[in-house]
Amino acid sequence: MRSTTTFRRGQVVVVRVPFTDGSGSKNRPALVVSAQSFHRGLPDLIVCPISSQARYFEKPRPGDWPLARWRTAGLKYPSTARVSNIVAVDKALVGRIVGRIAREDLEGVDQALRDALGLTHQRTS
């Protein structure tokens, strides 16, 4: 069944996210990173899983963006957007919308995505 919910970039949603090793999946918050103009006609969204594990928040690695305003996003614990684990998920698997991340956190995630995908602009002299 096709989802009739309109998802917007920057929203925090609950979705069943697969483990990177393929051993299973679990419901967890995730950040919608695909633009509405991109995913509007597609069955999937591109999301970035969000983890509340302290190790990612306290000592972020490349591909981790600790959310400074996690409470504003509707999250219960200090949380980190795991840019290194972006995934496409069927819109029908999205449970509910939890909230929306702050503009400055979305800007940080955007930079982490550019870095991860090699899209950082380099100036030439």
Residue pairs with C-beta under 8 A, 6 or more apart in sequence:
1 92
2 43
2 91
2 92
3 91
3 92
3 94
5 91
5 94
5 97
6 36
7 13
7 32
7 36
7 39
7 45
7 91
7 94
7 97
8 32
8 36
8 100
9 32
9 33
9 34
9 35
9 36
9 106
10 31
10 32
10 100
10 101
10 106
11 31
11 32
11 97
11 98
11 99
11 100
12 29
12 30
12 31
12 32
12 50
12 73
12 74
12 75
12 97
12 98
12 99
12 100
12 101
13 29
13 30
13 31
13 32
13 45
13 47
13 94
13 95
13 96
13 97
13 98
14 27
14 28
14 29
14 30
14 94
14 95
14 96
14 98
15 27
15 28
15 29
15 30
15 47
15 89
15 93
15 94
15 95
16 25
16 26
16 27
16 89
16 93
17 25
17 26
17 27
17 28
17 30
17 47
17 49
17 85
17 87
17 89
18 24
18 25
18 87
19 25
19 26
20 85
27 95
28 49
28 50
28 51
29 49
29 50
29 75
29 79
29 98
30 47
30 48
30 49
30 50
30 89
31 47
31 48
31 49
31 50
31 81
31 101
31 109
32 45
32 46
32 47
33 46
33 47
33 48
33 86
33 109
33 113
34 45
34 46
34 47
38 46
39 45
39 46
39 91
43 90
43 91
43 92
44 88
44 89
44 90
44 91
45 88
45 89
45 91
45 94
46 86
46 87
46 88
47 86
47 87
47 88
47 89
48 81
48 82
48 83
48 85
48 86
48 109
48 113
49 81
49 82
49 85
49 87
50 67
50 75
50 79
50 80
50 81
50 82
51 79
51 80
51 82
52 75
52 76
52 77
52 78
52 79
52 80
53 80
54 78
56 64
56 66
56 80
56 82
57 66
57 78
57 79
57 80
60 66
60 80
61 84
62 84
62 115
62 116
63 82
63 83
63 84
63 85
63 112
63 116
64 80
64 81
64 82
64 83
64 84
64 112
65 80
65 81
65 83
65 105
65 108
65 109
65 112
66 78
66 79
66 80
67 73
67 75
67 78
67 79
67 80
67 81
67 101
67 102
67 105
68 102
68 104
68 105
68 108
69 101
69 102
69 104
69 105
70 77
70 78
70 79
72 99
72 100
72 101
72 102
73 79
73 98
73 99
73 100
73 101
73 102
73 105
74 98
74 99
74 100
75 98
75 99
81 101
81 105
81 109
81 112
83 109
83 112
83 113
83 116
84 116
86 113
86 116
101 109
111 120
113 119
114 120
